[in-house]
């Protein structure tokens, strides 16, 4: 467990939870990222807040890196080493499946995982159990983490 | 003016997005390998398993749970006319099919939609391939969803999630 980083995980997770709480209490919106970007496409109804949310998400992550470059090295992994797994075809298939699955299943790790479970939604619980189980099986079969 | 264009609504969206992106960075969940090391349960016996992702989700759910309690005491959100609650409750085939497809893609890549978009900040090689195919999948998925659920309707034509 040499790469286990409990403190940064808890702090980052609490920030993600606070982000979801602010959007829900303030705007009455579920902070589900697949839904926020998925409805940028036609027939989109509200685009401005979605672009502002996603732009802030990208910008803040860059700023966090700029001011706290060391935090990401806690696990021994140099930040510059972050890379996508697999060849371009593998990456394209994964991206396509994630776009399809989150649209058809109406949510991803944030919408079903964080918001749905916190709202005690049984539908989200079923979704979360299935996609975690399938992801764990996929990683075990393909050995991509090794 | 449309509620969703008012300053406080947009400031809330910006603040929420910033906390979300900062949280993904600090928790290192933007690193695909870190996510895969959680999903790799085969590494548990050897001690190589990384439980970090579980801590991220647990902390996020804990804080959001308080947010849900606060919201439940209110008739409306602060800056909008109503809470856009997902109106789907039943376990149907799109939920199951979608979760299976997403699970396969997530297990192949270690990237879910939040980190995928946040990685634009760092532009690792091939991220654009991932983003373009993810958007294409979402677009295609909206037609498959319509075909699977011809009678499903959404409030004001927009999904809450």
Boltz contact constraints between the chains, C-beta under 6 A:
constraints:
  - contact:
      token1: [A, 1]
      token2: [B, 47]
      max_distance: 6.0
  - contact:
      token1: [A, 3]
      token2: [B, 50]
      max_distance: 6.0
  - contact:
      token1: [A, 4]
      token2: [B, 50]
      max_distance: 6.0
  - contact:
      token1: [A, 4]
      token2: [B, 51]
      max_distance: 6.0
  - contact:
      token1: [A, 4]
      token2: [B, 52]
      max_distance: 6.0
  - contact:
      token1: [A, 5]
      token2: [B, 52]
      max_distance: 6.0
  - contact:
      token1: [A, 6]
      token2: [B, 55]
      max_distance: 6.0
  - contact:
      token1: [A, 8]
      token2: [B, 26]
      max_distance: 6.0
  - contact:
      token1: [A, 8]
      token2: [B, 27]
      max_distance: 6.0
  - contact:
      token1: [A, 9]
      token2: [B, 27]
      max_distance: 6.0
  - contact:
      token1: [A, 9]
      token2: [B, 52]
      max_distance: 6.0
  - contact:
      token1: [A, 9]
      token2: [B, 55]
      max_distance: 6.0
  - contact:
      token1: [A, 9]
      token2: [B, 56]
      max_distance: 6.0
  - contact:
      token1: [A, 10]
      token2: [B, 55]
      max_distance: 6.0
  - contact:
      token1: [A, 10]
      token2: [B, 59]
      max_distance: 6.0
  - contact:
      token1: [A, 11]
      token2: [B, 26]
      max_distance: 6.0
  - contact:
      token1: [A, 12]
      token2: [B, 23]
      max_distance: 6.0
  - contact:
      token1: [A, 12]
      token2: [B, 26]
      max_distance: 6.0
  - contact:
      token1: [A, 12]
      token2: [B, 27]
      max_distance: 6.0
  - contact:
      token1: [A, 12]
      token2: [B, 56]
      max_distance: 6.0
  - contact:
      token1: [A, 13]
      token2: [B, 27]
      max_distance: 6.0
  - contact:
      token1: [A, 13]
      token2: [B, 56]
      max_distance: 6.0
  - contact:
      token1: [A, 13]
      token2: [B, 59]
      max_distance: 6.0
  - contact:
      token1: [A, 13]
      token2: [B, 60]
      max_distance: 6.0
  - contact:
      token1: [A, 14]
      token2: [B, 59]
      max_distance: 6.0
  - contact:
      token1: [A, 14]
      token2: [B, 63]
      max_distance: 6.0
  - contact:
      token1: [A, 15]
      token2: [B, 19]
      max_distance: 6.0
  - contact:
      token1: [A, 15]
      token2: [B, 22]
      max_distance: 6.0
  - contact:
      token1: [A, 15]
      token2: [B, 23]
      max_distance: 6.0
  - contact:
      token1: [A, 16]
      token2: [B, 20]
      max_distance: 6.0
  - contact:
      token1: [A, 16]
      token2: [B, 23]
      max_distance: 6.0
  - contact:
      token1: [A, 16]
      token2: [B, 60]
      max_distance: 6.0
  - contact:
      token1: [A, 17]
      token2: [B, 60]
      max_distance: 6.0
  - contact:
      token1: [A, 17]
      token2: [B, 63]
      max_distance: 6.0
  - contact:
      token1: [A, 17]
      token2: [B, 64]
      max_distance: 6.0
  - contact:
      token1: [A, 18]
      token2: [B, 19]
      max_distance: 6.0
  - contact:
      token1: [A, 18]
      token2: [B, 63]
      max_distance: 6.0
  - contact:
      token1: [A, 19]
      token2: [B, 16]
      max_distance: 6.0
  - contact:
      token1: [A, 19]
      token2: [B, 19]
      max_distance: 6.0
  - contact:
      token1: [A, 19]
      token2: [B, 20]
      max_distance: 6.0
  - contact:
      token1: [A, 20]
      token2: [B, 64]
      max_distance: 6.0
  - contact:
      token1: [A, 21]
      token2: [B, 64]
      max_distance: 6.0
  - contact:
      token1: [A, 21]
      token2: [B, 67]
      max_distance: 6.0
  - contact:
      token1: [A, 22]
      token2: [B, 15]
      max_distance: 6.0
  - contact:
      token1: [A, 22]
      token2: [B, 16]
      max_distance: 6.0
  - contact:
      token1: [A, 23]
      token2: [B, 16]
      max_distance: 6.0
  - contact:
      token1: [A, 24]
      token2: [B, 67]
      max_distance: 6.0
  - contact:
      token1: [A, 24]
      token2: [B, 71]
      max_distance: 6.0
  - contact:
      token1: [A, 25]
      token2: [B, 67]
      max_distance: 6.0
  - contact:
      token1: [A, 25]
      token2: [B, 70]
      max_distance: 6.0
  - contact:
      token1: [A, 25]
      token2: [B, 71]
      max_distance: 6.0
  - contact:
      token1: [A, 26]
      token2: [B, 12]
      max_distance: 6.0
  - contact:
      token1: [A, 26]
      token2: [B, 77]
      max_distance: 6.0
  - contact:
      token1: [A, 26]
      token2: [B, 78]
      max_distance: 6.0
  - contact:
      token1: [A, 26]
      token2: [B, 79]
      max_distance: 6.0
  - contact:
      token1: [A, 27]
      token2: [B, 9]
      max_distance: 6.0
  - contact:
      token1: [A, 27]
      token2: [B, 12]
      max_distance: 6.0
  - contact:
      token1: [A, 27]
      token2: [B, 77]
      max_distance: 6.0
  - contact:
      token1: [A, 27]
      token2: [B, 79]
      max_distance: 6.0
  - contact:
      token1: [A, 27]
      token2: [B, 80]
      max_distance: 6.0
  - contact:
      token1: [A, 28]
      token2: [B, 77]
      max_distance: 6.0
  - contact:
      token1: [A, 28]
      token2: [B, 80]
      max_distance: 6.0
  - contact:
      token1: [A, 28]
      token2: [B, 82]
      max_distance: 6.0
  - contact:
      token1: [A, 28]
      token2: [B, 83]
      max_distance: 6.0
  - contact:
      token1: [A, 28]
      token2: [B, 84]
      max_distance: 6.0
  - contact:
      token1: [A, 29]
      token2: [B, 84]
      max_distance: 6.0
  - contact:
      token1: [A, 30]
      token2: [B, 160]
      max_distance: 6.0
  - contact:
      token1: [A, 30]
      token2: [B, 161]
      max_distance: 6.0
  - contact:
      token1: [A, 32]
      token2: [B, 161]
      max_distance: 6.0
  - contact:
      token1: [A, 33]
      token2: [B, 113]
      max_distance: 6.0
  - contact:
      token1: [A, 33]
      token2: [B, 114]
      max_distance: 6.0
  - contact:
      token1: [A, 34]
      token2: [B, 113]
      max_distance: 6.0
  - contact:
      token1: [A, 35]
      token2: [B, 161]
      max_distance: 6.0
  - contact:
      token1: [A, 38]
      token2: [B, 138]
      max_distance: 6.0
  - contact:
      token1: [A, 41]
      token2: [B, 139]
      max_distance: 6.0
  - contact:
      token1: [A, 45]
      token2: [B, 158]
      max_distance: 6.0
  - contact:
      token1: [A, 46]
      token2: [B, 4]
      max_distance: 6.0
  - contact:
      token1: [A, 49]
      token2: [B, 4]
      max_distance: 6.0
  - contact:
      token1: [A, 49]
      token2: [B, 10]
      max_distance: 6.0
  - contact:
      token1: [A, 49]
      token2: [B, 13]
      max_distance: 6.0
  - contact:
      token1: [A, 52]
      token2: [B, 10]
      max_distance: 6.0
  - contact:
      token1: [A, 52]
      token2: [B, 13]
      max_distance: 6.0
  - contact:
      token1: [A, 52]
      token2: [B, 14]
      max_distance: 6.0
  - contact:
      token1: [A, 53]
      token2: [B, 13]
      max_distance: 6.0
  - contact:
      token1: [A, 53]
      token2: [B, 17]
      max_distance: 6.0
  - contact:
      token1: [A, 54]
      token2: [B, 117]
      max_distance: 6.0
  - contact:
      token1: [A, 56]
      token2: [B, 14]
      max_distance: 6.0
  - contact:
      token1: [A, 56]
      token2: [B, 17]
      max_distance: 6.0
  - contact:
      token1: [A, 56]
      token2: [B, 18]
      max_distance: 6.0
  - contact:
      token1: [A, 57]
      token2: [B, 17]
      max_distance: 6.0
  - contact:
      token1: [A, 57]
      token2: [B, 20]
      max_distance: 6.0
  - contact:
      token1: [A, 57]
      token2: [B, 21]
      max_distance: 6.0
  - contact:
      token1: [A, 57]
      token2: [B, 118]
      max_distance: 6.0
  - contact:
      token1: [A, 58]
      token2: [B, 118]
      max_distance: 6.0
  - contact:
      token1: [A, 58]
      token2: [B, 120]
      max_distance: 6.0
  - contact:
      token1: [A, 58]
      token2: [B, 121]
      max_distance: 6.0
  - contact:
      token1: [A, 60]
      token2: [B, 18]
      max_distance: 6.0
  - contact:
      token1: [A, 60]
      token2: [B, 21]
      max_distance: 6.0
  - contact:
      token1: [A, 60]
      token2: [B, 22]
      max_distance: 6.0
  - contact:
      token1: [A, 61]
      token2: [B, 21]
      max_distance: 6.0
  - contact:
      token1: [A, 61]
      token2: [B, 25]
      max_distance: 6.0
  - contact:
      token1: [A, 61]
      token2: [B, 118]
      max_distance: 6.0
  - contact:
      token1: [A, 61]
      token2: [B, 121]
      max_distance: 6.0
  - contact:
      token1: [A, 62]
      token2: [B, 121]
      max_distance: 6.0
  - contact:
      token1: [A, 64]
      token2: [B, 22]
      max_distance: 6.0
  - contact:
      token1: [A, 64]
      token2: [B, 25]
      max_distance: 6.0
  - contact:
      token1: [A, 71]
      token2: [B, 26]
      max_distance: 6.0
  - contact:
      token1: [A, 72]
      token2: [B, 28]
      max_distance: 6.0
  - contact:
      token1: [A, 82]
      token2: [B, 31]
      max_distance: 6.0
  - contact:
      token1: [A, 82]
      token2: [B, 124]
      max_distance: 6.0
  - contact:
      token1: [A, 83]
      token2: [B, 124]
      max_distance: 6.0
  - contact:
      token1: [A, 84]
      token2: [B, 124]
      max_distance: 6.0
  - contact:
      token1: [A, 84]
      token2: [B, 126]
      max_distance: 6.0
  - contact:
      token1: [A, 85]
      token2: [B, 32]
      max_distance: 6.0
  - contact:
      token1: [A, 88]
      token2: [B, 126]
      max_distance: 6.0
  - contact:
      token1: [A, 88]
      token2: [B, 129]
      max_distance: 6.0
  - contact:
      token1: [A, 91]
      token2: [B, 126]
      max_distance: 6.0
  - contact:
      token1: [A, 91]
      token2: [B, 129]
      max_distance: 6.0
  - contact:
      token1: [A, 91]
      token2: [B, 130]
      max_distance: 6.0
  - contact:
      token1: [A, 92]
      token2: [B, 129]
      max_distance: 6.0
  - contact:
      token1: [A, 92]
      token2: [B, 133]
      max_distance: 6.0
  - contact:
      token1: [A, 94]
      token2: [B, 105]
      max_distance: 6.0
  - contact:
      token1: [A, 94]
      token2: [B, 108]
      max_distance: 6.0
  - contact:
      token1: [A, 94]
      token2: [B, 109]
      max_distance: 6.0
  - contact:
      token1: [A, 95]
      token2: [B, 130]
      max_distance: 6.0
  - contact:
      token1: [A, 95]
      token2: [B, 133]
      max_distance: 6.0
  - contact:
      token1: [A, 95]
      token2: [B, 134]
      max_distance: 6.0
  - contact:
      token1: [A, 96]
      token2: [B, 133]
      max_distance: 6.0
  - contact:
      token1: [A, 96]
      token2: [B, 137]
      max_distance: 6.0
  - contact:
      token1: [A, 97]
      token2: [B, 101]
      max_distance: 6.0
  - contact:
      token1: [A, 97]
      token2: [B, 104]
      max_distance: 6.0
  - contact:
      token1: [A, 97]
      token2: [B, 105]
      max_distance: 6.0
  - contact:
      token1: [A, 98]
      token2: [B, 102]
      max_distance: 6.0
  - contact:
      token1: [A, 98]
      token2: [B, 105]
      max_distance: 6.0
  - contact:
      token1: [A, 98]
      token2: [B, 134]
      max_distance: 6.0
  - contact:
      token1: [A, 99]
      token2: [B, 134]
      max_distance: 6.0
  - contact:
      token1: [A, 99]
      token2: [B, 137]
      max_distance: 6.0
  - contact:
      token1: [A, 99]
      token2: [B, 138]
      max_distance: 6.0
  - contact:
      token1: [A, 100]
      token2: [B, 101]
      max_distance: 6.0
  - contact:
      token1: [A, 100]
      token2: [B, 137]
      max_distance: 6.0
  - contact:
      token1: [A, 100]
      token2: [B, 141]
      max_distance: 6.0
  - contact:
      token1: [A, 101]
      token2: [B, 98]
      max_distance: 6.0
  - contact:
      token1: [A, 101]
      token2: [B, 101]
      max_distance: 6.0
  - contact:
      token1: [A, 101]
      token2: [B, 102]
      max_distance: 6.0
  - contact:
      token1: [A, 102]
      token2: [B, 102]
      max_distance: 6.0
  - contact:
      token1: [A, 103]
      token2: [B, 138]
      max_distance: 6.0
  - contact:
      token1: [A, 103]
      token2: [B, 141]
      max_distance: 6.0
  - contact:
      token1: [A, 103]
      token2: [B, 142]
      max_distance: 6.0
  - contact:
      token1: [A, 104]
      token2: [B, 94]
      max_distance: 6.0
  - contact:
      token1: [A, 104]
      token2: [B, 97]
      max_distance: 6.0
  - contact:
      token1: [A, 104]
      token2: [B, 98]
      max_distance: 6.0
  - contact:
      token1: [A, 104]
      token2: [B, 141]
      max_distance: 6.0
  - contact:
      token1: [A, 104]
      token2: [B, 144]
      max_distance: 6.0
  - contact:
      token1: [A, 104]
      token2: [B, 145]
      max_distance: 6.0
  - contact:
      token1: [A, 105]
      token2: [B, 95]
      max_distance: 6.0
  - contact:
      token1: [A, 105]
      token2: [B, 98]
      max_distance: 6.0
  - contact:
      token1: [A, 105]
      token2: [B, 99]
      max_distance: 6.0
  - contact:
      token1: [A, 105]
      token2: [B, 102]
      max_distance: 6.0
  - contact:
      token1: [A, 106]
      token2: [B, 161]
      max_distance: 6.0
  - contact:
      token1: [A, 107]
      token2: [B, 161]
      max_distance: 6.0
  - contact:
      token1: [A, 108]
      token2: [B, 112]
      max_distance: 6.0
  - contact:
      token1: [A, 108]
      token2: [B, 113]
      max_distance: 6.0
  - contact:
      token1: [A, 109]
      token2: [B, 112]
      max_distance: 6.0
  - contact:
      token1: [A, 110]
      token2: [B, 114]
      max_distance: 6.0
  - contact:
      token1: [A, 111]
      token2: [B, 161]
      max_distance: 6.0
  - contact:
      token1: [A, 113]
      token2: [B, 57]
      max_distance: 6.0
  - contact:
      token1: [A, 114]
      token2: [B, 60]
      max_distance: 6.0
  - contact:
      token1: [A, 114]
      token2: [B, 61]
      max_distance: 6.0
  - contact:
      token1: [A, 114]
      token2: [B, 64]
      max_distance: 6.0
  - contact:
      token1: [A, 117]
      token2: [B, 61]
      max_distance: 6.0
  - contact:
      token1: [A, 118]
      token2: [B, 61]
      max_distance: 6.0
  - contact:
      token1: [A, 118]
      token2: [B, 64]
      max_distance: 6.0
  - contact:
      token1: [A, 118]
      token2: [B, 65]
      max_distance: 6.0
  - contact:
      token1: [A, 118]
      token2: [B, 68]
      max_distance: 6.0
  - contact:
      token1: [A, 119]
      token2: [B, 68]
      max_distance: 6.0
  - contact:
      token1: [A, 123]
      token2: [B, 89]
      max_distance: 6.0
  - contact:
      token1: [A, 126]
      token2: [B, 91]
      max_distance: 6.0
  - contact:
      token1: [A, 127]
      token2: [B, 95]
      max_distance: 6.0
  - contact:
      token1: [A, 127]
      token2: [B, 99]
      max_distance: 6.0
  - contact:
      token1: [A, 130]
      token2: [B, 99]
      max_distance: 6.0
  - contact:
      token1: [A, 131]
      token2: [B, 99]
      max_distance: 6.0
  - contact:
      token1: [A, 131]
      token2: [B, 102]
      max_distance: 6.0
  - contact:
      token1: [A, 131]
      token2: [B, 103]
      max_distance: 6.0
  - contact:
      token1: [A, 134]
      token2: [B, 100]
      max_distance: 6.0
  - contact:
      token1: [A, 134]
      token2: [B, 103]
      max_distance: 6.0
  - contact:
      token1: [A, 134]
      token2: [B, 104]
      max_distance: 6.0
  - contact:
      token1: [A, 135]
      token2: [B, 39]
      max_distance: 6.0
  - contact:
      token1: [A, 135]
      token2: [B, 103]
      max_distance: 6.0
  - contact:
      token1: [A, 135]
      token2: [B, 106]
      max_distance: 6.0
  - contact:
      token1: [A, 135]
      token2: [B, 107]
      max_distance: 6.0
  - contact:
      token1: [A, 136]
      token2: [B, 39]
      max_distance: 6.0
  - contact:
      token1: [A, 136]
      token2: [B, 41]
      max_distance: 6.0
  - contact:
      token1: [A, 138]
      token2: [B, 104]
      max_distance: 6.0
  - contact:
      token1: [A, 138]
      token2: [B, 107]
      max_distance: 6.0
  - contact:
      token1: [A, 139]
      token2: [B, 36]
      max_distance: 6.0
  - contact:
      token1: [A, 139]
      token2: [B, 39]
      max_distance: 6.0
  - contact:
      token1: [A, 139]
      token2: [B, 40]
      max_distance: 6.0
  - contact:
      token1: [A, 139]
      token2: [B, 107]
      max_distance: 6.0
  - contact:
      token1: [A, 140]
      token2: [B, 42]
      max_distance: 6.0
  - contact:
      token1: [A, 144]
      token2: [B, 36]
      max_distance: 6.0
  - contact:
      token1: [A, 145]
      token2: [B, 36]
      max_distance: 6.0
  - contact:
      token1: [A, 145]
      token2: [B, 37]
      max_distance: 6.0
  - contact:
      token1: [A, 145]
      token2: [B, 40]
      max_distance: 6.0
